[in-house]
Amino acid sequence: MADDVLKTLEQTIRARRNASGDVSYTRKLLDGGPEKCAKKLGEEASETVIAGVSQDNAALTGEAADLLYHLLVLLEARQVPLDDVLAELERRTGQSGLEEKAARKKDG
């Protein structure tokens, strides 16, 4: 179910690329390019951290939703499909975080 919601949101964001900037916040973000989208994602990440340590669960839930939305906008700005991100998460499933980080150090 969660990935259905995310995929629907991804499709909505993609459709907003063709909407008017006067009526679409998403379009305004996309018009700013990846830099503007990444900056906004960073702001939302900070707000999520603050909510996670000093606010109630409702605030954290709202900020987490904003964070996911802005991540999807950045992915759209860079034309990275959500399916690619989900495939990477699936690839990592069953591997410990420590093993995954060690493998990245060897590759990088």
C-alpha positions, 0 to 999 in steps of 0.5 A, spaced: 500 500 500 505 505 501 509 504 495 502 505 491 501 511 495 508 513 493 507 511 486 501 515 485 504 521 488 510 520 483 505 520 477 502 526 480 508 530 481 510 528 473 503 531 471 505 537 474 511 538 470 506 540 465 501 545 469 502 552 470 507 555 475 501 560 477 497 554 480 502 548 481 507 549 487 510 542 484 511 546 478 514 552 481 519 547 484 521 543 478 522 550 474 527 551 479 531 545 477 535 540 482 538 545 486 532 548 488 528 542 489 534 539 493 535 545 498 527 545 499 528 537 501 534 539 506 529 544 509 524 539 510 529 534 512 531 539 518 524 540 520 523 532 520 529 532 525 526 537 529 519 534 529 523 527 531 526 530 537 522 535 540 515 535 537 509 530 538 507 524 533 502 528 529 508 533 527 513 528 526 508 525 521 506 531 517 514 533 517 515 526 514 510 526 509 513 533 507 520 530 506 517 524 502 513 529 497 520 533 496 524 527 495 519 525 490 520 532 487 527 532 487 527 525 484 523 528 478 527 534 477 533 529 476 529 524 472 530 518 477 524 513 477 522 511 484 522 504 481 530 505 481 530 507 488 525 501 490 529 496 487 535 499 490 532 498 497 530 491 495 537 489 493 539 491 500 534 487 504 537 482 507 544 485 508 546 488 514 547 496 514 554 495 516 555 490 510 552 495 505 556 501 508 563 496 507 561 494 500 560 502 498 567 504 501 570 498 497 566 500 491 567 508 492 
